[in-house]
Amino acid sequence: MKHTPYDGTSKPFTIGLAQLDPDRWIEPDEALDFYLSEKVRLLGADRSSVFAAAAESEGAQRELLSLLTDYLLRRYPHIYRREGKTIVVGGREANLNGDLPILSAGSLIQDDLAIMEFKEGEWRLTAAYIAFPSSWSLAEKFGRSMDEIHAPVPGFGGGSRNAELITRMLDRLPPDRFVERFNWSINVDGALHLPKSKSEDIGADAVALEENRTFIRVERQTLRKLPQTGAIAFTIRIYSDPLTALRDRPDAARLALSFIVQLRELTLPQAAYKGLVSKRETLIAALASIAG
C-alpha cells in the first residue's frame, strides 16, 4: 500500500489539492509491465471505451507526450531509453511521431491520461486514454465540461462552491506548479478496469463483506498546465489492494481507526455515490477488528 489517503490526509468529497514535487510526477513501480499489458489488452478489445480525442486536441497531446518522454528519460533512465523516434520500456516501443500522441504517452506509464482544454468559455475534456476508470464511462464524459463531468458528485454540481473553486484553480494554475489529489473507494473486485457505476440508493439494504474479497481502491491524480498550449494534463494512477493488506502494516490500527472516522462522516448521498450505504457497517466492523 503506497498511498493511504484514508489516514485523514485527504478527505472525501473535497478538492484536496496538495503541492507536488515535479520529480514525483510519475511513479512507475514493479507492476509496470502488468499495467501496460492490461492497457494493450483493453485497447485491442474495445478501443472506443478507453480512448477518445478531438482532432483539435492534437497540439496539446503532442506537448504532453514531449514533456512526458523528456521527464521519463531524465528521471528513470534505468527503465526508459530512446531509440531514434521511439521510446523503449520493457521491450515495448512507443512511437513519438504517431498520429495519436496520447496513446503513445499512455503506453509508457501505469497512469491514465486526460486533457482538458478551455473551449467555449469552459474547461472541456478533449482527449483521454482511460484504461482504468473508477466507476465511470469515458463515452459519457468525453467532450463535457468540468461542471458536467462532476454533476453526479454530491457537492460538486454546476453552481456549487466546489465547482467554482475548481474552475478558478484551473484558470490560475501556473505551468511550473504541479499538484496532486487522492480519492479512495471500496470494491468487491480488485480489477483495474471498472467502468460500471457503483452508486446505489440511499435506502440500500446492508450486505455482508468478506475481508479477503474486499479491495481498497486508491486513485492518485496529478494536474499540471502545459506551458505552450495552456491545456490541463491529468494523470490518474490506480492502486488496488485487498483490505487484508492493512493487517500487515505496523500502523494498521491507526489507519483502520482513521478509515472508520471517514466512513462515519459520509452523508447518506455521499455514501450512496460511493456505493457504501449497503457496506458501511460491515466495513466498519472489519476495520474495528483490524484496529484490535
LOLOKE-303914 format. One record per residue (C-alpha): residue number from 1; residue in one letter; x, y, z. Coordinates in Angstrom, 2 decimals. Layout:
N
<pt num="NUM" residuo="A" u="X" v="Y" w="Z"/>
...
***
This chain:
292
<pt num="1" residuo="M" u="0.00" v="0.00" w="0.00"/>
<pt num="2" residuo="K" u="1.90" v="3.01" w="-1.30"/>
<pt num="3" residuo="H" u="-0.75" v="5.66" w="-0.64"/>
<pt num="4" residuo="T" u="-3.26" v="5.69" w="2.23"/>
<pt num="5" residuo="P" u="-5.40" v="8.84" w="1.85"/>
<pt num="6" residuo="Y" u="-7.93" v="7.39" w="4.29"/>
<pt num="7" residuo="D" u="-5.42" v="8.19" w="7.05"/>
<pt num="8" residuo="G" u="-7.06" v="11.62" w="7.31"/>
<pt num="9" residuo="T" u="-4.70" v="13.50" w="4.99"/>
<pt num="10" residuo="S" u="-7.25" v="13.60" w="2.14"/>
<pt num="11" residuo="K" u="-10.91" v="14.00" w="3.00"/>
<pt num="12" residuo="P" u="-13.60" v="12.52" w="0.69"/>
<pt num="13" residuo="F" u="-15.67" v="14.98" w="-1.35"/>
<pt num="14" residuo="T" u="-13.16" v="17.80" w="-1.02"/>
<pt num="15" residuo="I" u="-10.87" v="19.19" w="-3.72"/>
<pt num="16" residuo="G" u="-7.87" v="18.35" w="-1.55"/>
<pt num="17" residuo="L" u="-5.08" v="19.59" w="-3.80"/>
<pt num="18" residuo="A" u="-1.51" v="19.48" w="-2.49"/>
<pt num="19" residuo="Q" u="1.72" v="20.81" w="-3.92"/>
<pt num="20" residuo="L" u="3.66" v="18.12" w="-5.79"/>
<pt num="21" residuo="D" u="7.42" v="17.87" w="-6.29"/>
<pt num="22" residuo="P" u="7.78" v="17.73" w="-10.11"/>
<pt num="23" residuo="D" u="10.21" v="14.82" w="-9.72"/>
<pt num="24" residuo="R" u="7.29" v="12.79" w="-8.33"/>
<pt num="25" residuo="W" u="5.01" v="13.45" w="-11.31"/>
<pt num="26" residuo="I" u="5.02" v="9.78" w="-12.37"/>
<pt num="27" residuo="E" u="5.81" v="6.84" w="-10.06"/>
<pt num="28" residuo="P" u="6.50" v="3.61" w="-12.00"/>
<pt num="29" residuo="D" u="6.90" v="0.50" w="-9.88"/>
<pt num="30" residuo="E" u="7.35" v="-3.27" w="-10.11"/>
<pt num="31" residuo="A" u="3.83" v="-3.67" w="-11.57"/>
<pt num="32" residuo="L" u="4.61" v="-1.54" w="-14.64"/>
<pt num="33" residuo="D" u="4.60" v="-4.43" w="-17.11"/>
<pt num="34" residuo="F" u="1.26" v="-5.75" w="-15.83"/>
<pt num="35" residuo="Y" u="-0.42" v="-2.35" w="-16.18"/>
<pt num="36" residuo="L" u="0.99" v="-1.84" w="-19.68"/>
<pt num="37" residuo="S" u="-0.15" v="-5.33" w="-20.71"/>
<pt num="38" residuo="E" u="-3.65" v="-4.56" w="-19.46"/>
<pt num="39" residuo="K" u="-3.69" v="-1.34" w="-21.45"/>
<pt num="40" residuo="V" u="-2.75" v="-3.19" w="-24.64"/>
<pt num="41" residuo="R" u="-5.45" v="-5.79" w="-23.98"/>
<pt num="42" residuo="L" u="-8.18" v="-3.25" w="-23.28"/>
<pt num="43" residuo="L" u="-7.28" v="-1.07" w="-26.23"/>
<pt num="44" residuo="G" u="-7.48" v="-4.09" w="-28.52"/>
<pt num="45" residuo="A" u="-10.73" v="-5.40" w="-27.02"/>
<pt num="46" residuo="D" u="-12.76" v="-2.16" w="-27.17"/>
<pt num="47" residuo="R" u="-10.78" v="0.86" w="-28.31"/>
<pt num="48" residuo="S" u="-13.66" v="3.33" w="-28.07"/>
<pt num="49" residuo="S" u="-14.25" v="2.51" w="-24.41"/>
<pt num="50" residuo="V" u="-10.75" v="3.60" w="-23.33"/>
<pt num="51" residuo="F" u="-9.70" v="6.23" w="-25.89"/>
<pt num="52" residuo="A" u="-11.26" v="9.38" w="-27.34"/>
<pt num="53" residuo="A" u="-9.72" v="12.52" w="-28.79"/>
<pt num="54" residuo="A" u="-10.96" v="15.58" w="-30.64"/>
<pt num="55" residuo="A" u="-8.93" v="16.49" w="-33.73"/>
<pt num="56" residuo="E" u="-8.18" v="19.94" w="-32.36"/>
<pt num="57" residuo="S" u="-6.54" v="18.42" w="-29.26"/>
<pt num="58" residuo="E" u="-3.51" v="17.13" w="-31.21"/>
<pt num="59" residuo="G" u="-1.32" v="20.09" w="-30.22"/>
<pt num="60" residuo="A" u="-1.93" v="19.51" w="-26.53"/>
<pt num="61" residuo="Q" u="-1.44" v="15.77" w="-26.96"/>
<pt num="62" residuo="R" u="1.94" v="16.29" w="-28.62"/>
<pt num="63" residuo="E" u="3.04" v="18.73" w="-25.96"/>
<pt num="64" residuo="L" u="2.09" v="16.26" w="-23.25"/>
<pt num="65" residuo="L" u="3.95" v="13.42" w="-24.99"/>
<pt num="66" residuo="S" u="7.07" v="15.56" w="-25.39"/>
<pt num="67" residuo="L" u="7.09" v="16.68" w="-21.75"/>
<pt num="68" residuo="L" u="6.38" v="13.16" w="-20.51"/>
<pt num="69" residuo="T" u="9.12" v="11.47" w="-22.54"/>
<pt num="70" residuo="D" u="11.69" v="14.10" w="-21.54"/>
<pt num="71" residuo="Y" u="10.74" v="13.56" w="-17.90"/>
<pt num="72" residuo="L" u="10.81" v="9.74" w="-18.03"/>
<pt num="73" residuo="L" u="14.18" v="9.61" w="-19.80"/>
<pt num="74" residuo="R" u="15.70" v="12.00" w="-17.27"/>
<pt num="75" residuo="R" u="14.05" v="10.67" w="-14.13"/>
<pt num="76" residuo="Y" u="14.07" v="6.91" w="-14.84"/>
<pt num="77" residuo="P" u="16.95" v="6.15" w="-17.26"/>
<pt num="78" residuo="H" u="17.10" v="2.58" w="-15.88"/>
<pt num="79" residuo="I" u="13.53" v="1.97" w="-17.14"/>
<pt num="80" residuo="Y" u="13.21" v="4.09" w="-20.29"/>
<pt num="81" residuo="R" u="15.54" v="4.61" w="-23.24"/>
<pt num="82" residuo="R" u="15.26" v="6.39" w="-26.55"/>
<pt num="83" residuo="E" u="15.93" v="4.65" w="-29.86"/>
<pt num="84" residuo="G" u="15.50" v="7.04" w="-32.75"/>
<pt num="85" residuo="K" u="11.84" v="8.02" w="-32.96"/>
<pt num="86" residuo="T" u="10.70" v="5.58" w="-30.29"/>
<pt num="87" residuo="I" u="10.84" v="5.22" w="-26.52"/>
<pt num="88" residuo="V" u="11.50" v="1.70" w="-25.26"/>
<pt num="89" residuo="V" u="10.22" v="0.39" w="-21.95"/>
<pt num="90" residuo="G" u="10.38" v="-3.28" w="-21.01"/>
<pt num="91" residuo="G" u="10.64" v="-4.46" w="-24.59"/>
<pt num="92" residuo="R" u="7.73" v="-2.27" w="-25.72"/>
<pt num="93" residuo="E" u="8.06" v="0.68" w="-28.07"/>
<pt num="94" residuo="A" u="6.11" v="3.92" w="-28.23"/>
<pt num="95" residuo="N" u="6.23" v="5.88" w="-31.48"/>
<pt num="96" residuo="L" u="6.93" v="9.56" w="-30.84"/>
<pt num="97" residuo="N" u="5.64" v="10.61" w="-34.27"/>
<pt num="98" residuo="G" u="2.38" v="8.68" w="-34.31"/>
<pt num="99" residuo="D" u="-0.99" v="10.17" w="-35.22"/>
<pt num="100" residuo="L" u="-2.37" v="9.70" w="-31.69"/>
<pt num="101" residuo="P" u="0.20" v="11.11" w="-29.24"/>
<pt num="102" residuo="I" u="-1.90" v="10.49" w="-26.13"/>
<pt num="103" residuo="L" u="-1.93" v="6.76" w="-26.91"/>
<pt num="104" residuo="S" u="1.86" v="6.80" w="-27.24"/>
<pt num="105" residuo="A" u="2.14" v="8.66" w="-23.94"/>
<pt num="106" residuo="G" u="-0.29" v="6.33" w="-22.17"/>
<pt num="107" residuo="S" u="1.58" v="3.26" w="-23.42"/>
<pt num="108" residuo="L" u="4.63" v="4.31" w="-21.38"/>
<pt num="109" residuo="I" u="3.14" v="4.65" w="-17.90"/>
<pt num="110" residuo="Q" u="0.76" v="2.98" w="-15.47"/>
<pt num="111" residuo="D" u="-1.30" v="6.15" w="-15.21"/>
<pt num="112" residuo="D" u="-4.31" v="7.03" w="-17.32"/>
<pt num="113" residuo="L" u="-4.21" v="10.39" w="-19.10"/>
<pt num="114" residuo="A" u="-6.76" v="13.11" w="-19.73"/>
<pt num="115" residuo="I" u="-6.52" v="16.56" w="-21.31"/>
<pt num="116" residuo="M" u="-8.84" v="19.45" w="-20.53"/>
<pt num="117" residuo="E" u="-8.84" v="22.50" w="-22.82"/>
<pt num="118" residuo="F" u="-10.58" v="25.85" w="-22.46"/>
<pt num="119" residuo="K" u="-13.30" v="25.82" w="-25.11"/>
<pt num="120" residuo="E" u="-16.44" v="27.95" w="-25.40"/>
<pt num="121" residuo="G" u="-15.75" v="29.58" w="-22.06"/>
<pt num="122" residuo="E" u="-15.37" v="26.27" w="-20.16"/>
<pt num="123" residuo="W" u="-12.78" v="23.61" w="-19.45"/>
<pt num="124" residuo="R" u="-13.70" v="20.56" w="-21.55"/>
<pt num="125" residuo="L" u="-12.36" v="17.02" w="-21.83"/>
<pt num="126" residuo="T" u="-10.86" v="16.93" w="-25.34"/>
<pt num="127" residuo="A" u="-8.57" v="13.87" w="-25.20"/>
<pt num="128" residuo="A" u="-8.29" v="10.84" w="-22.91"/>
<pt num="129" residuo="Y" u="-6.75" v="7.41" w="-22.65"/>
<pt num="130" residuo="I" u="-8.57" v="5.93" w="-19.67"/>
<pt num="131" residuo="A" u="-7.94" v="2.21" w="-19.34"/>
<pt num="132" residuo="F" u="-8.76" v="2.01" w="-15.64"/>
<pt num="133" residuo="P" u="-11.85" v="4.13" w="-14.87"/>
<pt num="134" residuo="S" u="-13.20" v="4.14" w="-11.34"/>
<pt num="135" residuo="S" u="-16.91" v="3.50" w="-11.90"/>
<pt num="136" residuo="W" u="-17.44" v="5.88" w="-14.82"/>
<pt num="137" residuo="S" u="-17.66" v="5.72" w="-18.58"/>
<pt num="138" residuo="L" u="-15.39" v="7.70" w="-20.91"/>
<pt num="139" residuo="A" u="-18.16" v="7.82" w="-23.53"/>
<pt num="140" residuo="E" u="-20.38" v="9.68" w="-21.05"/>
<pt num="141" residuo="K" u="-17.68" v="12.21" w="-20.08"/>
<pt num="142" residuo="F" u="-15.85" v="12.94" w="-23.33"/>
<pt num="143" residuo="G" u="-16.39" v="16.45" w="-24.68"/>
<pt num="144" residuo="R" u="-18.16" v="17.50" w="-21.49"/>
<pt num="145" residuo="S" u="-17.30" v="20.49" w="-19.34"/>
<pt num="146" residuo="M" u="-15.82" v="20.10" w="-15.87"/>
<pt num="147" residuo="D" u="-19.19" v="21.02" w="-14.33"/>
<pt num="148" residuo="E" u="-20.96" v="18.36" w="-16.41"/>
<pt num="149" residuo="I" u="-18.36" v="15.73" w="-15.54"/>
<pt num="150" residuo="H" u="-18.77" v="16.42" w="-11.83"/>
<pt num="151" residuo="A" u="-22.56" v="16.81" w="-11.90"/>
<pt num="152" residuo="P" u="-23.26" v="13.37" w="-10.26"/>
<pt num="153" residuo="V" u="-20.79" v="14.04" w="-7.41"/>
<pt num="154" residuo="P" u="-22.53" v="15.34" w="-4.25"/>
<pt num="155" residuo="G" u="-21.49" v="18.93" w="-3.62"/>
<pt num="156" residuo="F" u="-19.69" v="19.40" w="-6.96"/>
<pt num="157" residuo="G" u="-22.51" v="20.21" w="-9.40"/>
<pt num="158" residuo="G" u="-22.58" v="23.36" w="-11.52"/>
<pt num="159" residuo="G" u="-23.00" v="26.49" w="-9.41"/>
<pt num="160" residuo="S" u="-21.65" v="24.88" w="-6.25"/>
<pt num="161" residuo="R" u="-18.76" v="26.41" w="-4.33"/>
<pt num="162" residuo="N" u="-16.58" v="23.40" w="-5.17"/>
<pt num="163" residuo="A" u="-17.32" v="23.78" w="-8.88"/>
<pt num="164" residuo="E" u="-16.37" v="27.45" w="-8.75"/>
<pt num="165" residuo="L" u="-13.16" v="26.68" w="-6.86"/>
<pt num="166" residuo="I" u="-12.15" v="24.03" w="-9.40"/>
<pt num="167" residuo="T" u="-12.68" v="26.40" w="-12.33"/>
<pt num="168" residuo="R" u="-10.71" v="29.13" w="-10.58"/>
<pt num="169" residuo="M" u="-7.90" v="26.71" w="-9.81"/>
<pt num="170" residuo="L" u="-7.66" v="25.51" w="-13.42"/>
<pt num="171" residuo="D" u="-7.71" v="29.09" w="-14.68"/>
<pt num="172" residuo="R" u="-4.92" v="30.21" w="-12.36"/>
<pt num="173" residuo="L" u="-2.69" v="27.12" w="-12.23"/>
<pt num="174" residuo="P" u="0.79" v="28.25" w="-13.36"/>
<pt num="175" residuo="P" u="2.74" v="25.93" w="-15.69"/>
<pt num="176" residuo="D" u="5.55" v="25.48" w="-13.17"/>
<pt num="177" residuo="R" u="3.26" v="24.21" w="-10.41"/>
<pt num="178" residuo="F" u="2.32" v="20.53" w="-10.13"/>
<pt num="179" residuo="V" u="-0.49" v="19.43" w="-7.80"/>
<pt num="180" residuo="E" u="-1.92" v="16.09" w="-6.72"/>
<pt num="181" residuo="R" u="-5.04" v="14.78" w="-5.03"/>
<pt num="182" residuo="F" u="-6.40" v="11.39" w="-3.92"/>
<pt num="183" residuo="N" u="-9.68" v="9.51" w="-3.92"/>
<pt num="184" residuo="W" u="-10.49" v="6.17" w="-2.32"/>
<pt num="185" residuo="S" u="-13.28" v="3.66" w="-2.80"/>
<pt num="186" residuo="I" u="-14.21" v="0.15" w="-1.70"/>
<pt num="187" residuo="N" u="-14.83" v="-2.66" w="-4.19"/>
<pt num="188" residuo="V" u="-15.55" v="-6.37" w="-4.13"/>
<pt num="189" residuo="D" u="-13.41" v="-6.74" w="-7.23"/>
<pt num="190" residuo="G" u="-9.72" v="-5.91" w="-7.43"/>
<pt num="191" residuo="A" u="-9.79" v="-5.40" w="-11.21"/>
<pt num="192" residuo="L" u="-8.22" v="-2.20" w="-12.56"/>
<pt num="193" residuo="H" u="-10.85" v="-1.66" w="-15.28"/>
<pt num="194" residuo="L" u="-14.12" v="-0.81" w="-13.52"/>
<pt num="195" residuo="P" u="-16.32" v="1.26" w="-15.86"/>
<pt num="196" residuo="K" u="-19.69" v="0.47" w="-14.27"/>
<pt num="197" residuo="S" u="-21.15" v="2.83" w="-11.69"/>
<pt num="198" residuo="K" u="-21.21" v="1.53" w="-8.14"/>
<pt num="199" residuo="S" u="-23.68" v="4.16" w="-6.93"/>
<pt num="200" residuo="E" u="-26.70" v="2.86" w="-5.04"/>
<pt num="201" residuo="D" u="-29.91" v="4.12" w="-3.46"/>
<pt num="202" residuo="I" u="-29.73" v="5.77" w="-0.05"/>
<pt num="203" residuo="G" u="-32.09" v="3.07" w="1.20"/>
<pt num="204" residuo="A" u="-29.96" v="0.13" w="0.02"/>
<pt num="205" residuo="D" u="-30.09" v="-2.89" w="2.32"/>
<pt num="206" residuo="A" u="-27.00" v="-3.90" w="4.25"/>
<pt num="207" residuo="V" u="-24.82" v="-6.64" w="2.78"/>
<pt num="208" residuo="A" u="-22.07" v="-8.76" w="4.26"/>
<pt num="209" residuo="L" u="-18.46" v="-8.29" w="3.19"/>
<pt num="210" residuo="E" u="-15.72" v="-10.89" w="3.14"/>
<pt num="211" residuo="E" u="-12.48" v="-9.28" w="4.22"/>
<pt num="212" residuo="N" u="-10.38" v="-11.29" w="1.78"/>
<pt num="213" residuo="R" u="-12.68" v="-10.32" w="-1.12"/>
<pt num="214" residuo="T" u="-12.83" v="-6.60" w="-0.28"/>
<pt num="215" residuo="F" u="-10.45" v="-4.18" w="-2.00"/>
<pt num="216" residuo="I" u="-9.35" v="-0.64" w="-1.21"/>
<pt num="217" residuo="R" u="-9.01" v="1.29" w="-4.45"/>
<pt num="218" residuo="V" u="-6.89" v="4.44" w="-4.29"/>
<pt num="219" residuo="E" u="-6.78" v="6.94" w="-7.14"/>
<pt num="220" residuo="R" u="-3.85" v="9.34" w="-7.35"/>
<pt num="221" residuo="Q" u="-4.45" v="12.29" w="-9.65"/>
<pt num="222" residuo="T" u="-1.87" v="14.85" w="-10.73"/>
<pt num="223" residuo="L" u="-2.58" v="18.08" w="-12.57"/>
<pt num="224" residuo="R" u="-0.31" v="20.43" w="-14.48"/>
<pt num="225" residuo="K" u="-0.84" v="23.16" w="-17.05"/>
<pt num="226" residuo="L" u="1.01" v="22.65" w="-20.33"/>
<pt num="227" residuo="P" u="3.09" v="25.80" w="-20.92"/>
<pt num="228" residuo="Q" u="2.65" v="26.10" w="-24.71"/>
<pt num="229" residuo="T" u="-0.99" v="25.14" w="-25.32"/>
<pt num="230" residuo="G" u="-2.36" v="26.09" w="-21.89"/>
<pt num="231" residuo="A" u="-4.20" v="22.75" w="-21.65"/>
<pt num="232" residuo="I" u="-4.52" v="20.94" w="-18.33"/>
<pt num="233" residuo="A" u="-2.96" v="17.46" w="-18.24"/>
<pt num="234" residuo="F" u="-4.31" v="14.97" w="-15.72"/>
<pt num="235" residuo="T" u="-2.60" v="11.72" w="-14.79"/>
<pt num="236" residuo="I" u="-4.68" v="9.13" w="-12.91"/>
<pt num="237" residuo="R" u="-2.93" v="6.19" w="-11.26"/>
<pt num="238" residuo="I" u="-4.94" v="3.36" w="-9.71"/>
<pt num="239" residuo="Y" u="-3.77" v="1.26" w="-6.76"/>
<pt num="240" residuo="S" u="-5.93" v="-1.68" w="-5.69"/>
<pt num="241" residuo="D" u="-5.08" v="-3.60" w="-2.52"/>
<pt num="242" residuo="P" u="-7.04" v="-6.18" w="-0.52"/>
<pt num="243" residuo="L" u="-8.39" v="-4.98" w="2.80"/>
<pt num="244" residuo="T" u="-6.42" v="-7.79" w="4.44"/>
<pt num="245" residuo="A" u="-3.19" v="-6.00" w="3.46"/>
<pt num="246" residuo="L" u="-3.93" v="-3.46" w="6.20"/>
<pt num="247" residuo="R" u="-3.26" v="-6.13" w="8.81"/>
<pt num="248" residuo="D" u="0.35" v="-6.42" w="7.68"/>
<pt num="249" residuo="R" u="1.18" v="-2.78" w="8.30"/>
<pt num="250" residuo="P" u="2.80" v="-1.61" w="11.53"/>
<pt num="251" residuo="D" u="0.37" v="1.34" w="11.57"/>
<pt num="252" residuo="A" u="-2.67" v="-0.87" w="10.91"/>
<pt num="253" residuo="A" u="-4.59" v="0.25" w="14.00"/>
<pt num="254" residuo="R" u="-4.13" v="3.95" w="13.27"/>
<pt num="255" residuo="L" u="-5.13" v="3.58" w="9.62"/>
<pt num="256" residuo="A" u="-8.17" v="1.43" w="10.44"/>
<pt num="257" residuo="L" u="-9.43" v="3.89" w="13.05"/>
<pt num="258" residuo="S" u="-8.95" v="6.85" w="10.71"/>
<pt num="259" residuo="F" u="-10.78" v="4.96" w="7.97"/>
<pt num="260" residuo="I" u="-13.69" v="4.34" w="10.34"/>
<pt num="261" residuo="V" u="-13.90" v="8.06" w="11.09"/>
<pt num="262" residuo="Q" u="-14.08" v="8.90" w="7.38"/>
<pt num="263" residuo="L" u="-16.77" v="6.28" w="6.77"/>
<pt num="264" residuo="R" u="-18.91" v="7.57" w="9.63"/>
<pt num="265" residuo="E" u="-18.58" v="11.19" w="8.41"/>
<pt num="266" residuo="L" u="-20.02" v="10.42" w="4.95"/>
<pt num="267" residuo="T" u="-23.53" v="11.77" w="4.45"/>
<pt num="268" residuo="L" u="-26.12" v="9.38" w="3.00"/>
<pt num="269" residuo="P" u="-25.89" v="10.91" w="-0.51"/>
<pt num="270" residuo="Q" u="-22.08" v="10.65" w="-0.34"/>
<pt num="271" residuo="A" u="-22.18" v="7.05" w="0.87"/>
<pt num="272" residuo="A" u="-24.70" v="6.20" w="-1.87"/>
<pt num="273" residuo="Y" u="-22.48" v="7.75" w="-4.53"/>
<pt num="274" residuo="K" u="-19.55" v="5.61" w="-3.32"/>
<pt num="275" residuo="G" u="-21.75" v="2.51" w="-3.14"/>
<pt num="276" residuo="L" u="-21.22" v="2.28" w="0.60"/>
<pt num="277" residuo="V" u="-24.74" v="2.54" w="2.05"/>
<pt num="278" residuo="S" u="-25.07" v="-1.24" w="1.93"/>
<pt num="279" residuo="K" u="-21.48" v="-1.90" w="3.03"/>
<pt num="280" residuo="R" u="-20.65" v="0.79" w="5.56"/>
<pt num="281" residuo="E" u="-21.50" v="-1.01" w="8.79"/>
<pt num="282" residuo="T" u="-19.88" v="-4.33" w="7.87"/>
<pt num="283" residuo="L" u="-16.82" v="-2.48" w="6.61"/>
<pt num="284" residuo="I" u="-16.59" v="-0.54" w="9.87"/>
<pt num="285" residuo="A" u="-16.83" v="-3.83" w="11.78"/>
<pt num="286" residuo="A" u="-13.97" v="-5.30" w="9.70"/>
<pt num="287" residuo="L" u="-11.83" v="-2.21" w="10.28"/>
<pt num="288" residuo="A" u="-12.59" v="-2.32" w="14.01"/>
<pt num="289" residuo="S" u="-11.30" v="-5.90" w="14.03"/>
<pt num="290" residuo="I" u="-8.10" v="-4.79" w="12.29"/>
<pt num="291" residuo="A" u="-7.71" v="-1.98" w="14.82"/>
<pt num="292" residuo="G" u="-7.92" v="-4.52" w="17.59"/>
***
